[in-house]
Amino acid sequence: MEEIEGIYSEVHDAQTQYGRLLWTQYTAGYDFGLKDQYQKITSLLKNEKSYELVREALETEQDPLNKRKLQLVDNLFKPYHLSQSLNELDEEIQGKVSDLSKLLNQFRYTFQGKEVSSVELGQVMSRDEDKNRRREAFFAKNQINQPMIDAGFLDLISLRKTYAKEYGSANYIAHQLEMNELDEDIFSNWLPELHQSLPAMEKARAGFAEQFLHEDRILPWDEQYIDAKIAPLLNQEVDMSDYFGNINKLFSLFGFDISSYNITYDIFPRKNKPEWGYNFPIETAKDSRILANVKNKFHEYGVLLHETGHAVHSFLLDPEELILNTGVSGIISEGIANLFQGFLYSPQFSGSFFSGSDGAAEQFSRLKEYRKTNSLRAISRIFFDHSFYLNEASSLDDVYQLYWKNHREVLQEEPFGDEPPWAFTIHYTTHPIYLHNYFMGDVTCEMLKGVFEKKHGNGLLADPEAFGSFLLNEVIRPSGSLKFGELFKRISGEEFSLKFMRS
């Protein structure tokens, strides 16, 4: 194994440098050689002698943990030893992703004749009483649709389809699931389960629509507005100067002192900086960097808690287990991040800001109720991502047709406009077939809460330090050595199911 670990260590070092360069591009807009560094990574992965050693070791290894490590390395090397055309496609795809992500990161919207950020559009949708202005702010996000098509987004989709076909996968969705060690039929029951829940969901949503809109239907530009009506404290101005202290106070409750971790924060807006929140896991347990755009609203702490959750997860892994750390499922990673983001509404966090505010607990409790009502609607966005790879589209109009077809089939709702915003969701470009990780991560968190409460007789916030130990020992430490499905069943005793979200 020592020789194999040495082979992977070289790949790891090259990937670490790529992460540093990517951070520079995302934070400042400068590309200092991403393409060249990516080629260094692929050059190592194409090395025939290295791959031959991996294959030989995999055939003879008997130790289960070492075999797991070898399977992970084999999965990494294998795609680069199938054909030259696949390798060329891989480089072409990576180049196209880099170009398109640069466009997305630097794009700014125009709203009522003024250049604005997505944060400012969100504030309009959250606070403006005029539903027509909220609607206009929502549809302003479709301004990036045509530029992305013109820059080759559909060419990227076509390249991915071609890659999957040449690889031998049924389609690109199946290919990505295989790469992430998930069963090809993992989504097969989702639509029936969603449709079974839709009547109750729609009844609950209609109640909120009547209460806050005096209408019978909630439209996309109403979602943030209703959030803010249910919990006005979301938009309360707060002092962000001690953001680190406030975040560390929460994580310390679980036994995680983030001041002892090498976490870099870049959180305030500026030109050429992307508007999404990111965690760059530059080097596991050694260097984690957080990118966000916040101003001075309480709800903006949500993204900081999410990305810090990613960072803490990284620092709780063993830095010496370079190979096993690559086996951590994105579902576990996003689930842990979402878990800590959810503590935004807990008295343990919000109490630092609103300890004297009447009704804070009630506001956030009602908000969680509303959010739970909407939780299964996330399936629509996941399946829209899939639709790119299951259908043909050669123009923006074709994409709109796919969007509305998916909207009708999944949510059983009629269109709410002509040109829906979609391209602003950067995952379609940079992280295809990834959105399920957030949703499945939420389902996993609900399972973890239930298991912990059953074992300890208390909710996780009643004994946060015990929950921190549970998370570390039952989830994080074994997360690289097991596939997601195996880990889920080991903890819960059951197969993954949406029922955990509905219970």
C-alpha positions in Angstrom: 0.0 0.0 0.0 2.9 2.3 0.7 3.7 2.5 -3.1 0.1 3.2 -4.0 -0.2 5.9 -1.3 2.9 7.5 -2.8 1.3 7.5 -6.2 -1.8 9.1 -4.9 0.1 11.6 -2.8 1.5 13.2 -6.0 -2.0 13.5 -7.4 -3.2 15.0 -4.1 -0.4 17.7 -4.2 -1.3 18.6 -7.8 -5.0 18.9 -6.8 -4.1 21.0 -3.8 -2.3 23.5 -6.1 -5.3 23.5 -8.5 -7.5 24.4 -5.5 -5.3 27.3 -4.6 -5.5 28.6 -8.2 -9.2 28.1 -8.4 -9.6 30.1 -5.1 -7.6 33.0 -6.7 -9.9 32.9 -9.8 -13.0 33.0 -7.7 -11.9 35.6 -5.2 -10.2 38.0 -7.6 -11.1 37.0 -11.1 -7.5 36.1 -12.1 -6.5 32.9 -13.8 -2.9 32.0 -13.0 -2.8 28.7 -14.9 -5.8 26.6 -14.1 -5.6 24.8 -17.5 -2.0 24.0 -17.1 -2.4 22.7 -13.6 -5.4 20.6 -14.6 -3.2 19.0 -17.2 -0.6 18.2 -14.6 -3.3 16.3 -12.6 -4.5 14.4 -15.7 -0.9 13.6 -16.7 -0.4 11.9 -13.4 -3.7 10.0 -13.7 -2.8 8.9 -17.3 0.4 7.3 -16.1 0.2 3.7 -17.3 2.7 2.3 -14.9 0.9 3.8 -11.9 -2.4 2.5 -13.0 -1.0 -1.0 -13.6 0.4 -1.0 -10.0 -3.1 0.0 -8.7 -4.8 -2.7 -10.7 -2.3 -5.4 -9.6 -2.6 -4.4 -5.9 -6.5 -4.4 -6.2 -6.5 -8.0 -7.5 -4.4 -9.3 -4.6 -5.3 -7.1 -1.6 -7.2 -9.0 1.1 -7.5 -6.4 3.9 -11.0 -4.7 3.6 -9.8 -1.2 4.5 -6.8 -1.3 2.1 -9.1 -2.8 -0.6 -11.4 0.2 -0.1 -8.5 2.6 -0.6 -7.5 0.8 -3.7 -11.0 0.9 -5.1 -11.1 4.7 -4.6 -7.7 5.1 -6.4 -8.9 2.8 -9.2 -12.1 4.8 -9.6 -9.9 8.0 -9.9 -7.5 6.5 -12.5 -9.8 4.3 -14.6 -11.5 7.1 -16.7 -8.1 8.1 -18.0 -7.2 4.6 -19.3 -10.2 3.9 -21.5 -9.5 5.9 -24.7 -7.6 8.9 -25.9 -10.9 10.5 -27.1 -12.3 10.3 -23.6 -9.2 12.2 -22.3 -9.6 14.8 -25.0 -13.3 15.2 -24.1 -12.4 15.6 -20.4 -10.0 18.4 -21.2 -12.5 20.1 -23.5 -15.2 19.8 -20.8 -13.0 21.3 -18.1 -12.0 24.2 -20.4 -15.7 25.0 -21.1 -16.6 24.8 -17.4 -13.8 27.2 -16.6 -14.9 29.7 -19.2 -18.6 29.5 -18.3 -18.0 29.8 -14.6 -15.9 32.9 -15.1 -18.9 34.4 -17.0 -21.3 33.5 -14.2 -19.0 34.8 -11.4 -18.5 38.2 -13.0 -22.1 38.8 -14.3 -24.2 41.4 -12.6 -27.9 42.0 -13.1 -29.8 45.2 -14.1 -32.9 46.1 -12.1 -34.9 49.2 -12.9 -32.0 50.7 -14.8 -29.4 50.0 -12.1 -26.7 47.4 -11.8 -27.4 45.2 -8.8 -26.1 42.1 -7.1 -28.2 38.9 -6.5 -28.1 39.9 -2.8 -29.9 43.2 -3.6 -32.4 41.3 -5.7 -33.0 39.0 -2.8 -33.7 42.0 -0.6 -36.4 43.3 -2.9 -38.0 39.8 -3.0 -37.8 39.6 0.7 -38.9 43.0 1.8 -40.9 44.8 -0.9 -44.7 44.9 -0.4 -45.2 45.5 -4.1 -45.6 42.0 -5.7 -44.9 43.5 -9.2 -41.5 44.7 -8.0 -40.8 41.3 -6.4 -41.8 39.6 -9.7 -39.5 42.0 -11.7 -36.6 41.3 -9.3 -37.2 37.5 -9.7 -37.2 37.6 -13.5 -34.2 39.9 -13.5 -32.2 36.7 -12.8 -33.1 35.4 -16.3 -30.7 38.0 -17.8 -27.9 35.5 -17.6 -29.8 32.8 -19.5 -29.0 34.0 -23.1 -25.3 35.0 -22.4 -24.7 31.4 -21.0 -26.3 29.9 -24.1 -24.2 32.2 -26.4 -21.1 31.2 -24.5 -21.7 27.5 -25.1 -23.6 26.0 -22.2 -25.5 23.6 -24.4 -22.2 22.7 -26.1 -21.0 21.7 -22.6 -24.1 19.5 -22.1 -23.5 17.9 -25.5 -19.8 17.2 -24.5 -20.9 15.5 -21.3 -23.5 13.4 -23.1 -20.8 12.3 -25.6 -18.4 11.5 -22.7 -20.9 9.3 -20.9 -21.8 7.4 -24.1 -18.1 6.7 -24.9 -17.5 5.7 -21.3 -20.2 3.1 -21.7 -22.8 4.6 -19.3 -26.5 4.6 -20.0 -26.5 8.4 -19.8 -24.6 11.2 -18.0 -26.8 10.9 -14.9 -25.9 7.2 -14.6 -22.2 8.1 -15.1 -22.2 10.7 -12.4 -24.0 8.3 -10.0 -21.4 5.6 -10.7 -18.5 8.1 -10.1 -20.1 9.0 -6.7 -20.8 5.4 -5.7 -24.6 5.7 -5.8 -27.1 3.3 -7.2 -28.5 4.1 -10.6 -32.0 3.7 -9.4 -31.7 5.9 -6.4 -34.2 8.4 -7.7 -36.7 5.9 -9.0 -39.3 6.3 -6.2 -39.0 10.0 -5.7 -41.8 11.1 -8.0 -44.4 8.8 -6.6 -43.5 9.7 -3.1 -43.6 13.4 -3.9 -46.9 13.2 -5.7 -48.3 11.3 -2.7 -47.4 14.2 -0.5 -48.4 17.0 -2.9 -52.0 17.4 -1.8 -51.0 18.0 1.9 -48.1 20.3 0.8 -50.4 22.4 -1.4 -53.0 22.7 1.3 -50.4 23.9 3.7 -48.9 26.3 1.2 -52.4 27.6 0.4 -52.9 28.5 4.0 -49.7 30.5 4.1 -50.7 32.2 0.7 -54.0 33.3 2.2 -52.5 34.5 5.4 -49.6 36.6 3.9 -50.6 37.3 0.3 -54.4 37.1 0.4 -54.1 34.9 -2.6 -54.5 31.2 -3.2 -51.0 30.4 -4.6 -47.5 31.1 -3.7 -45.3 32.0 -6.6 -41.5 32.0 -6.7 -41.1 35.7 -6.0 -43.3 35.3 -2.9 -41.1 32.7 -1.2 -38.6 35.0 0.5 -41.3 37.6 1.2 -43.3 35.0 3.2 -40.1 33.9 5.0 -39.6 37.5 6.1 -43.3 37.9 7.0 -43.2 34.8 9.2 -39.9 35.8 10.8 -39.1 39.5 10.4 -36.0 39.0 12.4 -34.4 37.4 9.4 -33.9 40.9 7.9 -32.8 42.4 11.2 -29.6 44.4 10.8 -26.8 42.9 12.8 -23.1 43.8 13.3 -21.0 41.5 11.2 -17.7 42.7 12.7 -17.5 39.8 15.1 -18.9 37.2 12.7 -16.1 34.8 13.6 -16.7 35.0 17.4 -20.5 34.4 16.9 -19.8 31.4 14.7 -17.2 29.9 17.0 -19.5 30.3 19.9 -22.0 28.0 18.2 -19.5 25.4 17.1 -17.9 25.3 20.5 -21.1 24.0 22.0 -20.5 20.8 20.0 -16.9 20.6 21.1 -15.4 22.1 17.9 -13.2 25.1 18.4 -12.8 26.7 15.0 -10.2 29.1 16.2 -7.8 26.2 16.2 -8.4 25.5 12.5 -6.8 27.2 9.6 -10.0 28.6 8.0 -9.8 31.7 5.8 -12.9 33.8 5.4 -13.6 36.2 2.4 -17.1 37.3 3.1 -17.8 40.9 1.9 -18.9 41.8 -1.7 -16.6 43.3 -4.4 -16.3 43.3 -8.1 -15.3 40.1 -10.0 -16.3 38.0 -7.0 -19.0 35.3 -7.4 -22.2 35.7 -5.6 -22.6 32.1 -4.4 -21.2 30.9 -1.1 -18.4 28.4 -1.4 -16.1 26.3 0.7 -12.7 25.6 -0.9 -11.3 22.4 0.8 -7.8 23.3 -0.4 -6.2 20.5 1.7 -8.2 18.3 4.1 -7.6 19.2 7.8 -5.0 21.7 6.9 -6.4 24.6 4.8 -10.0 25.5 4.2 -11.2 28.7 2.7 -14.7 30.3 2.7 -16.1 32.6 0.1 -19.4 34.5 0.7 -21.2 37.8 0.1 -22.8 39.3 3.2 -23.8 42.7 4.2 -25.6 43.2 7.5 -28.7 41.0 7.7 -29.1 38.2 10.3 -30.2 35.6 7.7 -26.8 36.1 5.9 -25.2 34.1 8.8 -26.9 31.1 7.3 -24.4 30.8 4.5 -21.5 31.4 6.9 -22.7 28.5 9.1 -23.1 26.3 6.1 -19.6 26.9 4.7 -18.1 26.7 8.2 -19.8 23.3 8.6 -17.9 22.2 5.5 -14.7 23.5 7.0 -15.2 21.8 10.4 -16.0 18.5 8.6 -12.7 18.8 6.8 -10.7 19.5 9.9 -12.3 16.5 11.7 -11.0 14.1 9.1 -7.6 12.5 9.4 -5.1 14.4 7.3 -2.9 11.3 7.0 -5.7 9.4 5.3 -5.4 11.1 1.9 -7.1 8.3 0.0 -9.9 7.5 2.4 -10.8 11.2 2.5 -11.7 11.1 -1.2 -14.4 8.5 -0.4 -16.5 10.9 1.7 -19.9 11.2 0.0 -21.0 14.7 -1.1 -24.3 13.8 0.6 -22.6 13.5 4.0 -20.6 16.7 3.3 -23.6 18.8 2.3 -25.7 17.2 5.1 -23.3 18.3 7.8 -23.1 21.8 6.3 -26.9 22.0 6.1 -27.2 20.7 9.7 -25.1 23.6 11.0 -26.8 26.1 8.8 -30.1 25.0 10.4 -28.8 26.1 13.8 -29.2 29.7 12.6 -32.8 29.6 14.1 -31.8 28.0 17.3 -31.8 30.0 20.6 -28.2 28.8 21.0 -27.3 31.0 18.0 -30.0 33.5 17.5 -30.1 34.3 21.2 -26.8 36.2 20.8 -28.7 38.7 18.7 -32.3 38.6 19.9 -32.2 37.6 23.5 -34.5 40.4 24.4 -36.8 40.1 21.4 -40.3 38.9 22.2 -41.4 36.1 19.9 -38.1 35.2 18.4 -38.5 31.5 19.2 -42.0 31.5 17.9 -41.0 33.3 14.7 -38.2 30.8 13.9 -40.4 27.8 14.9 -43.1 28.9 12.4 -40.4 29.5 9.8 -39.1 26.0 10.2 -42.7 24.7 9.8 -43.1 26.7 6.5 -39.7 25.4 5.2 -40.6 21.8 6.0 -43.8 22.3 4.0 -41.6 23.2 1.0 -38.8 20.7 1.5 -39.8 18.1 -1.1 -40.2 20.8 -3.7 -36.4 20.7 -4.1 -36.9 17.6 -6.2 -38.0 19.8 -9.1 -34.7 21.5 -9.4 -32.8 18.2 -9.1 -34.9 16.7 -11.9 -34.5 19.8 -14.1 -30.8 19.3 -13.9 -31.4 15.7 -15.1 -33.6 16.8 -18.0 -30.6 18.4 -19.8 -29.1 14.9 -20.1 -32.3 13.0 -21.0 -33.6 15.4 -23.7 -32.3 17.3 -26.7 -32.0 21.1 -26.5 -30.3 23.3 -29.1 -31.6 26.8 -28.1 -32.8 28.8 -25.1 -36.4 28.2 -26.2 -35.7 24.5 -26.0 -34.4 24.9 -22.5 -37.5 26.8 -21.5 -39.6 24.0 -22.8 -37.6 21.5 -20.8 -38.1 23.7 -17.7 -41.9 23.9 -18.0 -42.2 20.2 -18.9 -40.3 19.3 -15.7 -42.3 21.8 -13.7 -45.6 20.2 -14.8 -44.4 16.6 -14.3 -42.7 17.1 -10.9 -44.8 19.7 -9.1 -47.9 19.3 -11.3 -48.1 23.1 -11.6 -48.7 25.4 -14.6 -46.0 27.8 -15.8 -45.6 31.1 -13.8 -44.1 33.0 -16.7 -42.5 32.7 -20.1 -38.7 32.9 -19.5 -37.8 31.4 -16.1 -34.5 32.1 -14.5 -32.3 29.0 -14.5 -28.7 29.6 -15.7 -27.8 31.6 -12.5 -27.8 28.3 -10.7 -24.0 27.6 -11.1 -24.3 23.9 -10.2 -25.8 23.2 -13.7 -22.4 24.4 -15.1 -19.8 23.4 -12.5 -21.4 20.6 -10.5 -23.8 18.6 -12.7 -25.9 16.0 -11.1 -25.0 17.3 -7.7 -28.1 19.1 -6.3 -29.4 15.8 -4.8 -26.6 16.0 -2.3 -28.2 18.9 -0.5 -31.6 17.3 -0.4 -30.3 13.8 0.5 -28.1 15.5 3.1 -31.2 17.1 4.7 -32.9 13.7 4.7 -29.8 12.2 6.3 -29.8 14.9 9.0 -33.4 14.1 9.9 -32.3 10.5 10.3 -29.3 11.4 12.4 -31.5 13.6 14.7 -33.9 10.7 15.2 -31.2 8.1 15.9 -29.5 10.4 18.4 -32.7 11.2 20.2 -33.6 7.6 20.4 -30.2 6.7 21.8 -29.8 9.6 24.2 -33.4 10.4 25.1 -32.7 14.1 24.4 -32.7 16.4 21.4 -29.3 17.2 20.0 -29.4 20.8 21.3 -30.2 19.6 24.8 -26.8 17.9 24.9 -24.8 19.5 22.0 -21.4 18.1 23.2 -22.8 14.5 23.1 -24.2 15.2 19.6 -20.8 16.5 18.5 -19.2 13.2 19.7 -22.0 11.2 18.0 -21.4 13.2 14.7 -17.6 12.6 14.9 -17.6 8.9 15.8 -20.7 7.6 14.0 -20.6 9.8 10.8 -17.4 11.7 10.1 -14.7 9.1 11.1 -16.2 6.2 9.1 -17.5 8.4 6.2 -14.6 7.7 3.9 -14.4 4.0 4.5 -18.0 3.3 3.5 -20.2 4.2 0.5 -23.0 6.5 1.4 -25.7 3.8 1.3 -23.7 1.5 3.6 -23.0 4.4 6.1 -26.7 5.4 6.1 -27.8 1.8 6.8 -25.1 1.3 9.4 -26.4 4.3 11.4 -30.1 4.0 10.9 -30.6 0.2 10.3 -32.6 1.1 7.2 -32.2 1.9 3.6 -32.2 5.6 2.5 -35.8 6.8 2.1 -37.6 10.1 1.9 -39.8 9.0 4.8 -37.2 10.4 7.2 -38.0 13.9 5.7 -41.7 13.4 6.0 -41.8 12.1 9.5 
